[in-house]
Amino acid sequence: MDYIGNRINNVTALGQGSMGYRQTGSGGFVYDAAGNIIYDALRGVKVTYNALSLPRLIEAADGTEITIVYDATGNKLSETITPYNGPATERKYYSGLEVVDGAFFQLQHSQGD
């Protein structure tokens, strides 16, 4: 791994593939003016950010997409994962309550999950 300032410039990974991502090879990163990674060449992942510099859309090389919605102050409201080969999963967040595909999933509180 090499850096230019505080940014990762290039990564060389050796190992077996995991979860559909290429774990061998090398690749660099492309950054936007705010310093956010917008492209990971090793994994073929593109990231689009909103006006608050929070990730809005993550696109994987295999066609999987993750769409994230925030309120005006940056609190995450929802996340939709759409795999290239299956149905989408939607997570919604309500003040610590997490709902997945319309069903209660977990309640976060000050003592942990």
A tleap script that builds the chain and sets N, CA, C and O, in Angstrom:
source leaprc.protein.ff14SB
mol = sequence {
  NMET ASP TYR ILE GLY ASN ARG ILE ASN ASN
  VAL THR ALA LEU GLY GLN GLY SER MET GLY
  TYR ARG GLN THR GLY SER GLY GLY PHE VAL
  TYR ASP ALA ALA GLY ASN ILE ILE TYR ASP
  ALA LEU ARG GLY VAL LYS VAL THR TYR ASN
  ALA LEU SER LEU PRO ARG LEU ILE GLU ALA
  ALA ASP GLY THR GLU ILE THR ILE VAL TYR
  ASP ALA THR GLY ASN LYS LEU SER GLU THR
  ILE THR PRO TYR ASN GLY PRO ALA THR GLU
  ARG LYS TYR TYR SER GLY LEU GLU VAL VAL
  ASP GLY ALA PHE PHE GLN LEU GLN HIE SER
  GLN GLY CASP
}
set mol.1.N position { 0.858 -1.159 0.000 }
set mol.1.CA position { 0.000 0.000 0.000 }
set mol.1.C position { 0.906 1.224 0.000 }
set mol.1.O position { 1.833 1.313 0.805 }
set mol.2.N position { 0.643 2.160 -0.896 }
set mol.2.CA position { 1.378 3.410 -0.836 }
set mol.2.C position { 0.425 4.587 -0.733 }
set mol.2.O position { -0.738 4.529 -1.134 }
set mol.3.N position { 0.972 5.653 -0.178 }
set mol.3.CA position { 0.192 6.844 0.126 }
set mol.3.C position { 0.768 8.056 -0.578 }
set mol.3.O position { 1.961 8.115 -0.875 }
set mol.4.N position { -0.090 9.010 -0.835 }
set mol.4.CA position { 0.319 10.356 -1.222 }
set mol.4.C position { -0.332 11.263 -0.184 }
set mol.4.O position { -1.550 11.443 -0.195 }
set mol.5.N position { 0.460 11.826 0.699 }
set mol.5.CA position { -0.088 12.587 1.815 }
set mol.5.C position { -0.889 11.666 2.710 }
set mol.5.O position { -0.372 10.646 3.167 }
set mol.6.N position { -2.137 12.005 2.968 }
set mol.6.CA position { -2.993 11.158 3.807 }
set mol.6.C position { -3.947 10.293 2.982 }
set mol.6.O position { -4.891 9.719 3.525 }
set mol.7.N position { -3.705 10.200 1.680 }
set mol.7.CA position { -4.574 9.414 0.804 }
set mol.7.C position { -3.877 8.134 0.360 }
set mol.7.O position { -2.687 8.133 0.046 }
set mol.8.N position { -4.638 7.049 0.340 }
set mol.8.CA position { -4.111 5.798 -0.202 }
set mol.8.C position { -4.010 5.970 -1.716 }
set mol.8.O position { -4.979 6.362 -2.367 }
set mol.9.N position { -2.860 5.683 -2.260 }
set mol.9.CA position { -2.650 5.819 -3.694 }
set mol.9.C position { -2.839 4.496 -4.425 }
set mol.9.O position { -3.457 4.455 -5.489 }
set mol.10.N position { -2.311 3.418 -3.859 }
set mol.10.CA position { -2.345 2.133 -4.537 }
set mol.10.C position { -2.336 1.021 -3.503 }
set mol.10.O position { -1.689 1.133 -2.461 }
set mol.11.N position { -3.065 -0.062 -3.799 }
set mol.11.CA position { -3.113 -1.226 -2.918 }
set mol.11.C position { -2.799 -2.457 -3.750 }
set mol.11.O position { -3.312 -2.623 -4.857 }
set mol.12.N position { -1.955 -3.312 -3.209 }
set mol.12.CA position { -1.706 -4.605 -3.827 }
set mol.12.C position { -2.196 -5.657 -2.853 }
set mol.12.O position { -1.701 -5.743 -1.729 }
set mol.13.N position { -3.163 -6.454 -3.272 }
set mol.13.CA position { -3.764 -7.456 -2.387 }
set mol.13.C position { -3.425 -8.845 -2.906 }
set mol.13.O position { -3.472 -9.105 -4.109 }
set mol.14.N position { -3.088 -9.718 -1.993 }
set mol.14.CA position { -2.813 -11.112 -2.328 }
set mol.14.C position { -3.708 -11.978 -1.472 }
set mol.14.O position { -3.758 -11.795 -0.256 }
set mol.15.N position { -4.404 -12.900 -2.063 }
set mol.15.CA position { -5.288 -13.774 -1.300 }
set mol.15.C position { -6.424 -14.270 -2.153 }
set mol.15.O position { -6.511 -13.965 -3.342 }
set mol.16.N position { -7.296 -15.038 -1.533 }
set mol.16.CA position { -8.425 -15.605 -2.246 }
set mol.16.C position { -9.595 -14.641 -2.227 }
set mol.16.O position { -9.733 -13.836 -1.306 }
set mol.17.N position { -10.446 -14.727 -3.258 }
set mol.17.CA position { -11.623 -13.878 -3.345 }
set mol.17.C position { -12.597 -14.163 -2.214 }
set mol.17.O position { -12.713 -15.293 -1.741 }
set mol.18.N position { -13.288 -13.126 -1.794 }
set mol.18.CA position { -14.238 -13.256 -0.700 }
set mol.18.C position { -15.438 -12.378 -0.994 }
set mol.18.O position { -15.278 -11.209 -1.347 }
set mol.19.N position { -16.620 -12.916 -0.854 }
set mol.19.CA position { -17.860 -12.167 -1.017 }
set mol.19.C position { -17.950 -11.483 -2.382 }
set mol.19.O position { -18.506 -10.390 -2.494 }
set mol.20.N position { -17.411 -12.117 -3.408 }
set mol.20.CA position { -17.544 -11.579 -4.746 }
set mol.20.C position { -16.543 -10.505 -5.106 }
set mol.20.O position { -16.570 -10.002 -6.229 }
set mol.21.N position { -15.658 -10.135 -4.193 }
set mol.21.CA position { -14.669 -9.106 -4.487 }
set mol.21.C position { -13.335 -9.735 -4.808 }
set mol.21.O position { -12.943 -10.744 -4.222 }
set mol.22.N position { -12.658 -9.133 -5.732 }
set mol.22.CA position { -11.338 -9.592 -6.134 }
set mol.22.C position { -10.353 -9.256 -5.016 }
set mol.22.O position { -10.253 -8.099 -4.606 }
set mol.23.N position { -9.643 -10.234 -4.533 }
set mol.23.CA position { -8.704 -10.037 -3.437 }
set mol.23.C position { -7.260 -10.097 -3.908 }
set mol.23.O position { -6.344 -9.981 -3.093 }
set mol.24.N position { -7.039 -10.276 -5.193 }
set mol.24.CA position { -5.677 -10.281 -5.718 }
set mol.24.C position { -5.571 -9.210 -6.787 }
set mol.24.O position { -6.565 -8.847 -7.416 }
set mol.25.N position { -4.384 -8.715 -6.985 }
set mol.25.CA position { -4.171 -7.680 -7.984 }
set mol.25.C position { -3.787 -6.380 -7.323 }
set mol.25.O position { -3.499 -6.338 -6.127 }
set mol.26.N position { -3.784 -5.321 -8.104 }
set mol.26.CA position { -3.466 -4.018 -7.537 }
set mol.26.C position { -4.352 -2.979 -8.192 }
set mol.26.O position { -4.872 -3.180 -9.290 }
set mol.27.N position { -4.509 -1.890 -7.513 }
set mol.27.CA position { -5.342 -0.830 -8.051 }
set mol.27.C position { -5.229 0.418 -7.222 }
set mol.27.O position { -4.846 0.382 -6.052 }
set mol.28.N position { -5.565 1.508 -7.840 }
set mol.28.CA position { -5.490 2.794 -7.164 }
set mol.28.C position { -6.858 3.305 -6.806 }
set mol.28.O position { -7.867 2.623 -6.987 }
set mol.29.N position { -6.876 4.511 -6.297 }
set mol.29.CA position { -8.092 5.158 -5.867 }
set mol.29.C position { -8.197 6.512 -6.531 }
set mol.29.O position { -7.190 7.168 -6.796 }
set mol.30.N position { -9.428 6.928 -6.799 }
set mol.30.CA position { -9.692 8.259 -7.327 }
set mol.30.C position { -10.477 8.998 -6.260 }
set mol.30.O position { -11.403 8.447 -5.666 }
set mol.31.N position { -10.103 10.257 -6.017 }
set mol.31.CA position { -10.733 11.068 -4.979 }
set mol.31.C position { -11.419 12.272 -5.606 }
set mol.31.O position { -11.022 12.740 -6.674 }
set mol.32.N position { -12.463 12.775 -4.927 }
set mol.32.CA position { -13.077 14.023 -5.362 }
set mol.32.C position { -12.361 15.191 -4.666 }
set mol.32.O position { -11.422 14.977 -3.899 }
set mol.33.N position { -12.804 16.417 -4.935 }
set mol.33.CA position { -12.158 17.606 -4.384 }
set mol.33.C position { -12.236 17.663 -2.854 }
set mol.33.O position { -11.398 18.298 -2.215 }
set mol.34.N position { -13.241 17.001 -2.267 }
set mol.34.CA position { -13.405 16.996 -0.807 }
set mol.34.C position { -12.560 15.914 -0.133 }
set mol.34.O position { -12.523 15.839 1.095 }
set mol.35.N position { -11.877 15.073 -0.925 }
set mol.35.CA position { -11.046 14.016 -0.358 }
set mol.35.C position { -11.747 12.690 -0.187 }
set mol.35.O position { -11.185 11.772 0.412 }
set mol.36.N position { -12.963 12.562 -0.697 }
set mol.36.CA position { -13.706 11.306 -0.622 }
set mol.36.C position { -13.258 10.359 -1.740 }
set mol.36.O position { -13.033 10.793 -2.870 }
set mol.37.N position { -13.131 9.079 -1.425 }
set mol.37.CA position { -12.831 8.094 -2.466 }
set mol.37.C position { -14.063 7.946 -3.352 }
set mol.37.O position { -15.150 7.636 -2.865 }
set mol.38.N position { -13.888 8.171 -4.660 }
set mol.38.CA position { -15.023 8.014 -5.578 }
set mol.38.C position { -14.874 6.778 -6.457 }
set mol.38.O position { -15.833 6.358 -7.105 }
set mol.39.N position { -13.663 6.185 -6.483 }
set mol.39.CA position { -13.481 4.958 -7.253 }
set mol.39.C position { -12.356 4.135 -6.646 }
set mol.39.O position { -11.266 4.646 -6.389 }
set mol.40.N position { -12.631 2.857 -6.421 }
set mol.40.CA position { -11.653 1.883 -5.930 }
set mol.40.C position { -11.379 0.936 -7.090 }
set mol.40.O position { -12.208 0.083 -7.409 }
set mol.41.N position { -10.211 1.085 -7.723 }
set mol.41.CA position { -9.901 0.298 -8.918 }
set mol.41.C position { -9.701 -1.181 -8.609 }
set mol.41.O position { -9.991 -2.021 -9.461 }
set mol.42.N position { -9.219 -1.524 -7.428 }
set mol.42.CA position { -8.993 -2.929 -7.081 }
set mol.42.C position { -10.307 -3.692 -7.035 }
set mol.42.O position { -10.396 -4.810 -7.541 }
set mol.43.N position { -11.314 -3.101 -6.439 }
set mol.43.CA position { -12.611 -3.775 -6.303 }
set mol.43.C position { -13.642 -3.312 -7.316 }
set mol.43.O position { -14.727 -3.888 -7.396 }
set mol.44.N position { -13.325 -2.282 -8.092 }
set mol.44.CA position { -14.262 -1.788 -9.093 }
set mol.44.C position { -15.484 -1.142 -8.479 }
set mol.44.O position { -16.585 -1.278 -9.011 }
set mol.45.N position { -15.311 -0.436 -7.361 }
set mol.45.CA position { -16.428 0.175 -6.639 }
set mol.45.C position { -16.431 1.679 -6.874 }
set mol.45.O position { -15.414 2.349 -6.696 }
set mol.46.N position { -17.608 2.210 -7.283 }
set mol.46.CA position { -17.793 3.652 -7.451 }
set mol.46.C position { -18.675 4.159 -6.316 }
set mol.46.O position { -19.634 3.496 -5.921 }
set mol.47.N position { -18.341 5.347 -5.792 }
set mol.47.CA position { -19.121 5.948 -4.712 }
set mol.47.C position { -19.505 7.363 -5.117 }
set mol.47.O position { -18.660 8.143 -5.557 }
set mol.48.N position { -20.791 7.691 -4.966 }
set mol.48.CA position { -21.306 9.031 -5.220 }
set mol.48.C position { -21.733 9.617 -3.877 }
set mol.48.O position { -22.337 8.926 -3.057 }
set mol.49.N position { -21.416 10.891 -3.657 }
set mol.49.CA position { -21.690 11.541 -2.373 }
set mol.49.C position { -22.751 12.617 -2.511 }
set mol.49.O position { -22.964 13.161 -3.595 }
set mol.50.N position { -23.422 12.923 -1.391 }
set mol.50.CA position { -24.403 14.002 -1.384 }
set mol.50.C position { -23.718 15.319 -1.014 }
set mol.50.O position { -22.494 15.364 -0.883 }
set mol.51.N position { -24.494 16.382 -0.846 }
set mol.51.CA position { -23.945 17.707 -0.543 }
set mol.51.C position { -23.249 17.759 0.813 }
set mol.51.O position { -22.448 18.663 1.053 }
set mol.52.N position { -23.536 16.809 1.707 }
set mol.52.CA position { -22.895 16.760 3.027 }
set mol.52.C position { -21.645 15.871 3.018 }
set mol.52.O position { -21.068 15.610 4.073 }
set mol.53.N position { -21.227 15.411 1.848 }
set mol.53.CA position { -20.087 14.498 1.690 }
set mol.53.C position { -20.335 13.146 2.335 }
set mol.53.O position { -19.399 12.493 2.795 }
set mol.54.N position { -21.581 12.727 2.371 }
set mol.54.CA position { -21.946 11.392 2.857 }
set mol.54.C position { -22.241 10.508 1.653 }
set mol.54.O position { -22.800 10.985 0.666 }
set mol.55.N position { -21.874 9.220 1.715 }
set mol.55.CA position { -22.128 8.358 0.556 }
set mol.55.C position { -23.619 8.235 0.269 }
set mol.55.O position { -24.413 7.932 1.160 }
set mol.56.N position { -23.988 8.473 -0.987 }
set mol.56.CA position { -25.380 8.415 -1.423 }
set mol.56.C position { -25.640 7.160 -2.249 }
set mol.56.O position { -26.702 6.547 -2.139 }
set mol.57.N position { -24.664 6.779 -3.080 }
set mol.57.CA position { -24.808 5.616 -3.943 }
set mol.57.C position { -23.461 4.911 -4.031 }
set mol.57.O position { -22.438 5.532 -4.320 }
set mol.58.N position { -23.477 3.598 -3.777 }
set mol.58.CA position { -22.277 2.768 -3.906 }
set mol.58.C position { -22.592 1.718 -4.956 }
set mol.58.O position { -23.566 0.977 -4.831 }
set mol.59.N position { -21.763 1.656 -5.996 }
set mol.59.CA position { -21.981 0.727 -7.100 }
set mol.59.C position { -20.805 -0.238 -7.186 }
set mol.59.O position { -19.664 0.183 -7.376 }
set mol.60.N position { -21.083 -1.525 -7.045 }
set mol.60.CA position { -20.046 -2.550 -7.129 }
set mol.60.C position { -19.879 -2.995 -8.582 }
set mol.60.O position { -20.770 -2.812 -9.411 }
set mol.61.N position { -18.734 -3.573 -8.864 }
set mol.61.CA position { -18.436 -4.024 -10.224 }
set mol.61.C position { -19.419 -5.076 -10.719 }
set mol.61.O position { -19.652 -5.183 -11.923 }
set mol.62.N position { -20.000 -5.853 -9.808 }
set mol.62.CA position { -20.936 -6.908 -10.213 }
set mol.62.C position { -22.351 -6.401 -10.458 }
set mol.62.O position { -23.241 -7.186 -10.786 }
set mol.63.N position { -22.570 -5.090 -10.303 }
set mol.63.CA position { -23.890 -4.514 -10.527 }
set mol.63.C position { -24.697 -4.279 -9.266 }
set mol.63.O position { -25.768 -3.676 -9.332 }
set mol.64.N position { -24.216 -4.736 -8.120 }
set mol.64.CA position { -24.901 -4.479 -6.850 }
set mol.64.C position { -24.848 -2.986 -6.546 }
set mol.64.O position { -23.820 -2.342 -6.755 }
set mol.65.N position { -25.966 -2.434 -6.047 }
set mol.65.CA position { -26.024 -1.026 -5.688 }
set mol.65.C position { -26.530 -0.867 -4.261 }
set mol.65.O position { -27.418 -1.595 -3.818 }
set mol.66.N position { -25.953 0.091 -3.550 }
set mol.66.CA position { -26.421 0.468 -2.218 }
set mol.66.C position { -26.786 1.942 -2.283 }
set mol.66.O position { -25.943 2.784 -2.590 }
set mol.67.N position { -28.043 2.252 -1.994 }
set mol.67.CA position { -28.531 3.623 -2.006 }
set mol.67.C position { -28.829 4.030 -0.564 }
set mol.67.O position { -29.533 3.321 0.154 }
set mol.68.N position { -28.288 5.174 -0.147 }
set mol.68.CA position { -28.450 5.629 1.231 }
set mol.68.C position { -29.106 7.005 1.224 }
set mol.68.O position { -28.726 7.880 0.446 }
set mol.69.N position { -30.102 7.192 2.103 }
set mol.69.CA position { -30.825 8.461 2.217 }
set mol.69.C position { -30.607 9.008 3.622 }
set mol.69.O position { -30.694 8.275 4.606 }
set mol.70.N position { -30.323 10.304 3.701 }
set mol.70.CA position { -30.087 10.994 4.972 }
set mol.70.C position { -31.063 12.154 5.115 }
set mol.70.O position { -31.631 12.621 4.128 }
set mol.71.N position { -31.254 12.619 6.352 }
set mol.71.CA position { -32.004 13.855 6.540 }
set mol.71.C position { -31.046 15.037 6.369 }
set mol.71.O position { -29.864 14.836 6.090 }
set mol.72.N position { -31.541 16.258 6.534 }
set mol.72.CA position { -30.739 17.459 6.288 }
set mol.72.C position { -29.564 17.608 7.245 }
set mol.72.O position { -28.622 18.342 6.947 }
set mol.73.N position { -29.599 16.931 8.381 }
set mol.73.CA position { -28.495 17.034 9.340 }
set mol.73.C position { -27.521 15.864 9.242 }
set mol.73.O position { -26.557 15.804 10.005 }
set mol.74.N position { -27.753 14.941 8.321 }
set mol.74.CA position { -26.828 13.837 8.103 }
set mol.74.C position { -27.181 12.548 8.811 }
set mol.74.O position { -26.395 11.600 8.776 }
set mol.75.N position { -28.338 12.480 9.454 }
set mol.75.CA position { -28.765 11.223 10.076 }
set mol.75.C position { -29.266 10.271 8.996 }
set mol.75.O position { -30.041 10.661 8.124 }
set mol.76.N position { -28.819 9.024 9.061 }
set mol.76.CA position { -29.230 8.037 8.060 }
set mol.76.C position { -30.690 7.673 8.271 }
set mol.76.O position { -31.098 7.306 9.373 }
set mol.77.N position { -31.478 7.779 7.198 }
set mol.77.CA position { -32.898 7.435 7.248 }
set mol.77.C position { -33.170 6.057 6.663 }
set mol.77.O position { -33.992 5.303 7.184 }
set mol.78.N position { -32.470 5.730 5.569 }
set mol.78.CA position { -32.696 4.423 4.954 }
set mol.78.C position { -31.490 4.007 4.126 }
set mol.78.O position { -30.646 4.816 3.742 }
set mol.79.N position { -31.452 2.697 3.871 }
set mol.79.CA position { -30.402 2.108 3.043 }
set mol.79.C position { -31.051 0.966 2.267 }
set mol.79.O position { -31.678 0.083 2.852 }
set mol.80.N position { -30.896 0.995 0.954 }
set mol.80.CA position { -31.443 -0.062 0.111 }
set mol.80.C position { -30.295 -0.758 -0.606 }
set mol.80.O position { -29.518 -0.120 -1.316 }
set mol.81.N position { -30.193 -2.059 -0.416 }
set mol.81.CA position { -29.168 -2.857 -1.081 }
set mol.81.C position { -29.852 -3.652 -2.188 }
set mol.81.O position { -30.734 -4.470 -1.927 }
set mol.82.N position { -29.438 -3.403 -3.417 }
set mol.82.CA position { -30.009 -4.081 -4.568 }
set mol.82.C position { -28.922 -4.932 -5.220 }
set mol.82.O position { -28.103 -4.412 -5.979 }
set mol.83.N position { -28.907 -6.246 -4.930 }
set mol.83.CA position { -27.900 -7.104 -5.548 }
set mol.83.C position { -28.187 -7.294 -7.032 }
set mol.83.O position { -29.321 -7.142 -7.485 }
set mol.84.N position { -27.151 -7.627 -7.769 }
set mol.84.CA position { -27.314 -7.828 -9.212 }
set mol.84.C position { -28.180 -9.035 -9.521 }
set mol.84.O position { -28.738 -9.121 -10.615 }
set mol.85.N position { -28.308 -9.973 -8.585 }
set mol.85.CA position { -29.008 -11.223 -8.898 }
set mol.85.C position { -30.104 -11.589 -7.911 }
set mol.85.O position { -30.440 -12.765 -7.769 }
set mol.86.N position { -30.660 -10.611 -7.234 }
set mol.86.CA position { -31.691 -10.971 -6.262 }
set mol.86.C position { -32.525 -9.778 -5.848 }
set mol.86.O position { -32.338 -8.674 -6.359 }
set mol.87.N position { -33.442 -9.999 -4.927 }
set mol.87.CA position { -34.329 -8.920 -4.494 }
set mol.87.C position { -33.609 -7.911 -3.603 }
set mol.87.O position { -32.633 -8.239 -2.928 }
set mol.88.N position { -34.101 -6.703 -3.617 }
set mol.88.CA position { -33.533 -5.626 -2.805 }
set mol.88.C position { -33.889 -5.827 -1.335 }
set mol.88.O position { -34.919 -6.417 -1.006 }
set mol.89.N position { -33.019 -5.327 -0.457 }
set mol.89.CA position { -33.270 -5.303 0.986 }
set mol.89.C position { -33.274 -3.846 1.416 }
set mol.89.O position { -32.344 -3.101 1.108 }
set mol.90.N position { -34.323 -3.436 2.133 }
set mol.90.CA position { -34.411 -2.051 2.578 }
set mol.90.C position { -34.350 -1.972 4.099 }
set mol.90.O position { -35.093 -2.653 4.807 }
set mol.91.N position { -33.451 -1.131 4.578 }
set mol.91.CA position { -33.333 -0.863 6.017 }
set mol.91.C position { -33.771 0.568 6.257 }
set mol.91.O position { -33.343 1.482 5.553 }
set mol.92.N position { -34.629 0.762 7.254 }
set mol.92.CA position { -35.052 2.109 7.641 }
set mol.92.C position { -34.677 2.329 9.094 }
set mol.92.O position { -34.718 1.409 9.911 }
set mol.93.N position { -34.312 3.562 9.400 }
set mol.93.CA position { -33.837 3.909 10.741 }
set mol.93.C position { -34.742 4.988 11.329 }
set mol.93.O position { -34.964 6.031 10.714 }
set mol.94.N position { -35.262 4.723 12.533 }
set mol.94.CA position { -36.155 5.649 13.228 }
set mol.94.C position { -35.638 5.848 14.652 }
set mol.94.O position { -35.978 5.067 15.540 }
set mol.95.N position { -34.840 6.857 14.881 }
set mol.95.CA position { -34.351 7.190 16.237 }
set mol.95.C position { -33.894 5.957 17.019 }
set mol.95.O position { -34.344 5.736 18.143 }
set mol.96.N position { -33.019 5.170 16.444 }
set mol.96.CA position { -32.497 3.994 17.127 }
set mol.96.C position { -33.207 2.698 16.790 }
set mol.96.O position { -32.689 1.618 17.074 }
set mol.97.N position { -34.375 2.784 16.194 }
set mol.97.CA position { -35.119 1.590 15.780 }
set mol.97.C position { -34.732 1.260 14.339 }
set mol.97.O position { -34.773 2.126 13.465 }
set mol.98.N position { -34.363 0.022 14.101 }
set mol.98.CA position { -33.984 -0.405 12.752 }
set mol.98.C position { -35.002 -1.418 12.245 }
set mol.98.O position { -35.290 -2.415 12.908 }
set mol.99.N position { -35.545 -1.145 11.053 }
set mol.99.CA position { -36.557 -1.987 10.433 }
set mol.99.C position { -35.993 -2.491 9.106 }
set mol.99.O position { -35.511 -1.700 8.296 }
set mol.100.N position { -36.052 -3.809 8.880 }
set mol.100.CA position { -35.540 -4.399 7.642 }
set mol.100.C position { -36.712 -5.013 6.886 }
set mol.100.O position { -37.406 -5.890 7.399 }
set mol.101.N position { -36.918 -4.544 5.676 }
set mol.101.CA position { -38.009 -5.019 4.822 }
set mol.101.C position { -39.353 -5.016 5.562 }
set mol.101.O position { -40.146 -5.950 5.436 }
set mol.102.N position { -39.592 -3.962 6.327 }
set mol.102.CA position { -40.872 -3.787 7.001 }
set mol.102.C position { -41.014 -4.490 8.340 }
set mol.102.O position { -42.051 -4.358 8.991 }
set mol.103.N position { -39.997 -5.235 8.770 }
set mol.103.CA position { -40.073 -5.963 10.044 }
set mol.103.C position { -39.020 -5.438 11.021 }
set mol.103.O position { -37.908 -5.092 10.622 }
set mol.104.N position { -39.381 -5.382 12.299 }
set mol.104.CA position { -38.447 -4.952 13.329 }
set mol.104.C position { -37.175 -5.784 13.265 }
set mol.104.O position { -37.237 -7.006 13.132 }
set mol.105.N position { -36.000 -5.117 13.360 }
set mol.105.CA position { -34.724 -5.823 13.343 }
set mol.105.C position { -33.982 -5.636 14.660 }
set mol.105.O position { -33.598 -6.614 15.301 }
set mol.106.N position { -33.776 -4.372 15.069 }
set mol.106.CA position { -33.096 -4.136 16.335 }
set mol.106.C position { -33.398 -2.736 16.846 }
set mol.106.O position { -33.813 -1.849 16.100 }
set mol.107.N position { -33.173 -2.571 18.152 }
set mol.107.CA position { -33.314 -1.272 18.796 }
set mol.107.C position { -31.965 -0.932 19.407 }
set mol.107.O position { -31.456 -1.657 20.262 }
set mol.108.N position { -31.393 0.176 18.962 }
set mol.108.CA position { -30.116 0.614 19.494 }
set mol.108.C position { -30.364 1.546 20.672 }
set mol.108.O position { -31.266 2.382 20.642 }
set mol.109.N position { -29.545 1.387 21.715 }
set mol.109.CA position { -29.693 2.229 22.896 }
set mol.109.C position { -28.324 2.495 23.486 }
set mol.109.O position { -27.324 1.990 22.975 }
set mol.110.N position { -28.259 3.271 24.542 }
set mol.110.CA position { -26.985 3.716 25.108 }
set mol.110.C position { -26.125 2.569 25.650 }
set mol.110.O position { -24.923 2.748 25.845 }
set mol.111.N position { -26.710 1.412 25.892 }
set mol.111.CA position { -25.966 0.260 26.403 }
set mol.111.C position { -25.434 -0.638 25.285 }
set mol.111.O position { -24.851 -1.687 25.559 }
set mol.112.N position { -25.630 -0.233 24.031 }
set mol.112.CA position { -25.173 -1.031 22.890 }
set mol.112.C position { -26.338 -1.603 22.119 }
set mol.112.O position { -27.492 -1.255 22.371 }
set mol.113.N position { -26.040 -2.480 21.180 }
set mol.113.CA position { -27.091 -3.087 20.347 }
set mol.113.C position { -27.832 -4.173 21.095 }
set mol.113.O position { -28.746 -4.788 20.546 }
savepdb mol mol.pdb
quit
